[in-house]
């Protein structure tokens, strides 16, 4: 072999050896992180016997003469709260680990870090953190299974603002950053692995820019995420009112659309009509009782044996008032279409059944308010996406 070939072989061996060594180092590091996380004693959510039956499924309450189901508050699993009882539920009060001692009150009030639902890390630098250093950090916001927000304190030391790729180059540099990883949403709690990966990314970035990173304990954050997820599962209720034909006939799409638009609904791309308020917030929706979606191109030829009004309880403020509005519209639709209002078991709805469902809605929203996550609030809208 020539000298060139021998040199290339040696270089190849060195490169491969370097890659193997780097991978070994990374694996050892993650093993150490995970081992440290599991050394803390905390409850195993999979072994907990008081698991709510609502945890992994969306509930669509039945509107009949049945006794309404019990609402179990997972923050006090030994004392279930029945619907209709006005006993105040225990509050979910996560520790606020976000405030650094030398921050002023004005800084804390300037931006909402949403400490109830986020794992929040802090990065403090002795010099300005510029745009070019932040770009790579922001590009990783979709890598952790849950929403990530970055907030920056301007160089004036008084103004906090959210940092995004789109607005990055229209803003100045920062002396202090906070990275917020959401702990839970409708897909479940954030995993302990993703929490560790997010923490490691923050620490690595701080090291690169010679800054100081402050990251809360991973085991505690994951326990908080599981607790928050259980709370969310208990209040994640969608109420439905179905309207079917009295004589077994079909409703035509043109009539449904005309009636819906005259009532204030708007047909949207997801295949359903939405009823929105003046702030463009969805209050309730109207969809096909059958599997075929409502689409603009097919409404002229569509026929269906039923329609469904849906009310997403945790996403709507003033639920009692809005629920009454939805019921009133459902009654008008039933009269105009010559239909009948029924529950999911096709049992006709009566006033008593509707009152029970309204009471259930009021109890759920009261529990949310008592735990400082009011229905329809900015925090609730982030959790129930």
C-alpha positions as CSV (number, residue, x, y, z in Angstrom):
1,X,0.0,0.0,0.0
2,X,1.1,3.5,-0.7
3,X,1.8,6.1,2.1
4,X,-1.4,7.9,1.2
5,X,-3.6,4.8,1.7
6,X,-1.9,4.1,5.0
7,X,-2.4,7.7,6.2
8,X,-6.1,7.5,5.2
9,X,-6.6,4.3,7.1
10,X,-5.0,5.7,10.2
11,X,-7.1,8.9,10.0
12,X,-10.2,6.7,9.6
13,X,-9.4,4.7,12.7
14,X,-8.8,7.9,14.7
15,X,-12.1,9.4,13.5
16,X,-14.1,6.2,14.3
17,X,-12.4,5.9,17.7
18,X,-13.3,9.6,18.5
19,X,-16.9,9.0,17.6
20,X,-17.1,5.9,19.8
21,X,-15.5,7.7,22.7
22,X,-17.8,10.7,22.3
23,X,-20.9,8.4,22.3
24,X,-19.6,6.5,25.4
25,X,-19.1,9.9,27.2
26,X,-22.7,11.0,26.3
27,X,-24.2,7.7,27.4
28,X,-22.3,7.8,30.7
29,X,-23.5,11.3,31.3
30,X,-27.2,10.5,30.7
31,X,-26.9,7.3,32.9
32,X,-25.6,9.5,35.7
33,X,-28.4,12.1,35.3
34,X,-31.1,9.4,35.3
35,X,-29.6,7.7,38.3
36,X,-29.6,10.9,40.2
37,X,-33.2,11.6,39.3
38,X,-34.4,8.2,40.5
39,X,-32.5,8.4,43.8
40,X,-35.2,10.8,45.0
41,X,-38.2,9.1,46.7
42,X,-41.4,10.0,45.0
43,X,-44.7,8.3,44.3
44,X,-44.9,5.9,41.4
45,X,-47.9,7.1,39.4
46,X,-48.3,3.7,37.7
47,X,-48.6,1.9,41.1
48,X,-51.1,4.4,42.6
49,X,-54.3,2.7,43.4
50,X,-56.5,5.8,43.4
51,X,-56.1,6.4,39.7
52,X,-59.1,8.2,38.2
53,X,-61.2,6.5,35.6
54,X,-61.2,9.7,33.7
55,X,-57.5,10.0,33.3
56,X,-56.9,8.6,29.9
57,X,-60.1,9.3,28.1
58,X,-62.3,12.3,27.2
59,X,-65.7,12.2,28.9
60,X,-68.9,13.1,27.2
61,X,-71.5,13.1,30.0
62,X,-74.8,11.5,29.4
63,X,-77.9,13.6,29.7
64,X,-80.5,11.4,31.1
65,X,-82.1,10.5,34.4
66,X,-78.9,8.7,35.5
67,X,-77.1,9.8,38.7
68,X,-74.2,12.1,37.7
69,X,-70.8,10.5,38.2
70,X,-68.6,11.4,41.1
71,X,-65.8,13.9,40.6
72,X,-62.6,12.6,42.2
73,X,-60.1,15.3,43.1
74,X,-56.7,13.6,42.8
75,X,-55.1,16.1,45.1
76,X,-57.0,14.4,47.9
77,X,-57.8,11.0,46.6
78,X,-59.0,9.7,50.0
79,X,-61.8,12.3,50.0
80,X,-63.8,12.2,46.7
81,X,-66.0,15.2,46.0
82,X,-69.4,14.4,44.7
83,X,-71.0,16.7,42.2
84,X,-73.4,19.1,43.8
85,X,-71.5,19.3,47.1
86,X,-70.1,22.7,47.8
87,X,-67.1,21.4,49.8
88,X,-64.1,23.4,48.8
89,X,-61.5,21.1,47.1
90,X,-57.9,21.1,48.1
91,X,-55.8,23.6,46.2
92,X,-53.0,22.6,43.8
93,X,-50.2,25.0,44.9
94,X,-46.9,24.2,43.1
95,X,-43.8,25.7,44.5
96,X,-42.7,28.9,42.8
97,X,-39.0,28.1,42.1
98,X,-38.7,30.8,39.5
99,X,-38.0,34.0,41.4
100,X,-34.3,34.8,41.8
101,X,-33.6,36.8,44.9
102,X,-32.2,39.9,43.2
103,X,-35.1,40.3,40.8
104,X,-37.2,43.4,41.4
105,X,-40.9,43.3,41.9
106,X,-41.4,45.3,38.7
107,X,-39.5,42.6,36.8
108,X,-41.6,39.8,38.2
109,X,-44.9,41.6,37.3
110,X,-43.8,42.4,33.8
111,X,-44.3,38.9,32.4
112,X,-46.3,35.9,33.3
113,X,-44.0,32.9,33.7
114,X,-47.0,30.6,34.3
115,X,-45.2,28.7,37.2
116,X,-48.2,26.4,37.8
117,X,-47.7,24.6,34.5
118,X,-44.1,25.0,33.5
119,X,-40.6,23.7,34.4
120,X,-38.7,27.0,34.3
121,X,-34.9,27.3,34.0
122,X,-32.9,30.5,34.4
123,X,-29.7,31.7,32.6
124,X,-27.8,34.7,33.8
125,X,-24.9,36.2,31.8
126,X,-22.3,38.7,32.6
127,X,-22.4,40.0,29.1
128,X,-25.1,40.5,26.5
129,X,-26.6,37.4,24.9
130,X,-26.8,38.2,21.2
131,X,-29.1,37.0,18.4
132,X,-26.6,34.7,16.8
133,X,-26.2,32.7,20.1
134,X,-30.0,32.4,20.6
135,X,-30.9,31.1,17.1
136,X,-29.8,27.5,17.7
137,X,-31.5,27.5,21.1
138,X,-34.8,28.6,19.7
139,X,-34.7,26.0,16.9
140,X,-34.8,23.2,19.5
141,X,-38.2,24.3,21.0
142,X,-40.0,21.3,19.4
143,X,-37.6,18.7,20.6
144,X,-39.0,17.9,24.0
145,X,-42.6,16.7,23.4
146,X,-44.3,19.7,25.0
147,X,-44.4,23.4,24.2
148,X,-41.3,25.5,25.1
149,X,-41.2,29.3,25.6
150,X,-38.2,31.5,25.9
151,X,-38.4,34.8,27.7
152,X,-35.6,37.4,27.8
153,X,-34.9,40.4,30.1
154,X,-33.7,43.3,28.0
155,X,-30.4,45.0,28.5
156,X,-32.2,47.9,30.2
157,X,-32.8,45.4,33.0
158,X,-36.6,46.2,33.3
159,X,-38.5,44.7,30.4
160,X,-39.2,41.0,29.8
161,X,-40.4,39.8,26.4
162,X,-41.1,36.5,24.7
163,X,-38.3,35.4,22.2
164,X,-39.2,33.6,19.0
165,X,-37.4,32.9,15.8
166,X,-39.8,35.2,13.9
167,X,-39.2,38.2,16.2
168,X,-35.6,37.5,17.2
169,X,-33.9,40.0,14.8
170,X,-36.3,42.8,15.6
171,X,-35.3,42.8,19.3
172,X,-32.1,43.6,21.2
173,X,-29.9,41.3,23.2
174,X,-30.6,40.0,26.7
175,X,-28.8,39.7,30.0
176,X,-31.2,37.1,31.5
177,X,-33.2,34.3,30.0
178,X,-35.9,32.0,31.3
179,X,-36.7,28.7,29.4
180,X,-40.2,27.4,30.1
181,X,-41.1,23.7,29.3
182,X,-44.8,23.0,29.8
183,X,-45.3,20.1,32.2
184,X,-48.5,18.6,30.8
185,X,-51.2,18.9,28.1
186,X,-54.0,16.7,26.8
187,X,-51.4,14.1,25.6
188,X,-50.2,13.6,29.2
189,X,-47.3,14.7,31.4
190,X,-43.9,15.5,30.2
191,X,-41.5,12.6,30.5
192,X,-38.6,12.6,33.0
193,X,-36.2,11.9,30.1
194,X,-37.4,15.0,28.2
195,X,-37.1,17.1,31.4
196,X,-33.5,15.9,31.8
197,X,-32.7,16.6,28.1
198,X,-34.2,20.1,28.4
199,X,-32.1,20.7,31.6
200,X,-29.0,19.4,29.9
201,X,-29.5,21.7,26.9
202,X,-29.9,24.7,29.2
203,X,-26.8,23.9,31.1
204,X,-24.8,23.3,27.9
205,X,-25.9,26.5,26.4
206,X,-25.0,28.4,29.6
207,X,-21.6,26.9,29.6
208,X,-21.0,27.9,26.0
209,X,-21.8,31.6,26.7
210,X,-20.1,31.5,30.1
211,X,-23.3,32.1,32.0
212,X,-24.9,30.7,35.1
213,X,-27.8,28.2,34.7
214,X,-30.3,27.6,37.5
215,X,-32.4,24.4,36.9
216,X,-34.9,23.0,39.3
217,X,-34.7,19.4,40.4
218,X,-35.9,17.0,37.7
219,X,-37.6,14.4,40.0
220,X,-39.6,17.1,41.8
221,X,-40.6,18.6,38.4
222,X,-41.8,15.3,37.1
223,X,-43.8,14.6,40.2
224,X,-45.4,18.0,39.7
225,X,-46.1,17.2,36.1
226,X,-47.9,13.9,37.0
227,X,-50.0,15.7,39.7
228,X,-50.9,18.4,37.2
229,X,-51.8,15.8,34.6
230,X,-54.1,14.0,37.0
231,X,-55.9,17.3,37.8
232,X,-56.3,18.1,34.1
233,X,-57.7,14.6,33.4
234,X,-60.4,15.0,36.1
235,X,-61.7,18.3,34.6
236,X,-61.2,17.4,30.9
237,X,-64.8,17.0,30.0
238,X,-66.6,17.7,26.7
239,X,-70.4,17.8,26.9
240,X,-72.4,16.9,23.8
241,X,-76.0,17.3,22.7
242,X,-77.1,15.3,19.7
243,X,-80.1,16.0,17.5
244,X,-81.5,13.2,15.4
245,X,-84.5,13.0,13.1
246,X,-87.9,12.1,14.7
247,X,-89.0,9.9,11.9
248,X,-85.6,8.4,11.0
249,X,-85.1,10.6,8.0
250,X,-82.0,12.6,7.1
251,X,-81.0,16.2,7.5
252,X,-79.7,17.9,4.3
253,X,-76.4,19.8,4.4
254,X,-77.7,23.0,2.8
255,X,-80.4,23.4,5.5
256,X,-77.9,22.7,8.3
257,X,-75.5,25.2,6.9
258,X,-78.1,27.9,6.4
259,X,-79.4,27.4,9.9
260,X,-75.9,27.4,11.4
261,X,-74.7,30.5,9.7
262,X,-78.0,32.4,10.5
263,X,-77.3,31.4,14.2
264,X,-73.8,32.8,14.2
265,X,-71.7,29.7,13.5
266,X,-68.9,29.7,11.0
267,X,-67.8,26.6,9.0
268,X,-64.1,26.1,9.5
269,X,-61.4,23.9,7.9
270,X,-61.5,21.2,10.6
271,X,-64.8,20.0,9.3
272,X,-67.1,21.6,11.9
273,X,-69.0,24.8,12.6
274,X,-67.6,27.0,15.4
275,X,-69.5,29.6,17.5
276,X,-67.0,32.3,18.6
277,X,-67.3,35.4,20.7
278,X,-66.1,38.9,19.9
279,X,-62.5,37.9,20.9
280,X,-62.5,35.0,18.4
281,X,-62.6,32.5,21.3
282,X,-64.5,29.2,20.5
283,X,-67.5,28.9,22.8
284,X,-68.9,25.6,21.3
285,X,-69.1,23.8,18.1
286,X,-71.5,22.0,15.7
287,X,-70.3,18.8,14.0
288,X,-71.7,15.8,12.1
289,X,-73.2,13.1,14.3
290,X,-71.9,10.7,11.7
291,X,-68.2,10.4,10.8
292,X,-68.3,12.5,7.6
293,X,-66.9,16.0,8.3
294,X,-68.8,19.2,7.4
295,X,-66.7,20.6,4.5
296,X,-67.7,23.6,2.3
297,X,-67.3,21.6,-0.9
298,X,-69.6,18.8,0.2
299,X,-72.4,20.6,2.1
300,X,-74.6,20.9,-1.0
301,X,-74.8,17.1,-1.4
302,X,-74.4,16.0,2.2
303,X,-77.1,14.2,4.2
304,X,-76.9,13.0,7.7
305,X,-79.0,11.4,10.4
306,X,-77.9,13.7,13.1
307,X,-75.8,16.7,14.3
308,X,-73.9,17.2,17.6
309,X,-73.3,20.3,19.7
310,X,-70.1,20.1,21.7
311,X,-69.0,22.2,24.7
312,X,-65.4,21.9,25.8
313,X,-65.7,22.6,29.5
314,X,-62.2,23.6,30.6
315,X,-61.7,25.9,27.6
316,X,-64.7,28.2,28.1
317,X,-65.1,30.9,30.7
318,X,-68.5,31.7,32.2
319,X,-69.6,28.1,31.4
320,X,-73.0,28.3,33.0
321,X,-74.1,31.2,30.7
322,X,-72.5,29.8,27.6
323,X,-74.0,26.3,28.2
324,X,-77.5,27.9,28.4
325,X,-76.8,29.6,25.1
326,X,-75.8,26.3,23.5
327,X,-78.9,24.5,24.8
328,X,-81.1,27.3,23.5
329,X,-79.6,27.0,20.0
330,X,-79.9,23.2,20.1
331,X,-83.6,23.5,20.9
332,X,-84.1,25.9,17.9
333,X,-82.2,23.5,15.6
334,X,-84.3,20.5,16.8
335,X,-87.6,22.5,16.2
336,X,-86.5,23.7,12.7
337,X,-85.1,20.4,11.5
338,X,-88.0,18.4,13.0
339,X,-85.5,16.5,15.2
340,X,-85.2,15.4,18.8
341,X,-82.5,16.1,21.3
342,X,-80.8,12.9,22.7
343,X,-77.8,11.9,24.7
344,X,-75.0,9.6,23.4
345,X,-77.2,6.5,24.0
346,X,-80.0,8.1,21.9
347,X,-82.1,8.6,25.0
348,X,-84.3,11.7,24.7
349,X,-83.1,14.7,26.8
350,X,-85.4,16.2,29.3
351,X,-85.1,19.4,31.4
352,X,-83.9,17.4,34.4
353,X,-81.1,15.8,32.5
354,X,-79.9,19.1,31.2
355,X,-80.0,20.6,34.7
356,X,-77.8,17.8,36.0
357,X,-75.3,18.3,33.2
358,X,-75.2,22.0,33.9
359,X,-74.6,21.4,37.6
360,X,-71.7,19.0,36.6
361,X,-70.2,21.8,34.4
362,X,-70.5,24.3,37.2
363,X,-68.8,22.0,39.7
364,X,-65.9,21.3,37.3
365,X,-65.3,24.9,36.6
366,X,-65.5,25.7,40.4
367,X,-62.8,23.1,41.0
368,X,-60.6,24.7,38.3
369,X,-61.1,28.2,39.8
370,X,-60.3,26.9,43.3
371,X,-57.0,25.5,41.9
372,X,-56.1,28.8,40.3
373,X,-56.6,27.5,36.7
374,X,-59.9,29.1,35.8
375,X,-61.8,27.6,32.8
376,X,-61.1,29.7,29.6
377,X,-58.1,31.4,31.1
378,X,-54.7,31.7,29.3
379,X,-53.3,28.9,31.5
380,X,-56.3,26.6,30.8
381,X,-56.1,27.2,27.0
382,X,-52.4,26.1,27.1
383,X,-53.2,22.9,29.0
384,X,-56.3,21.8,27.1
385,X,-55.2,22.1,23.4
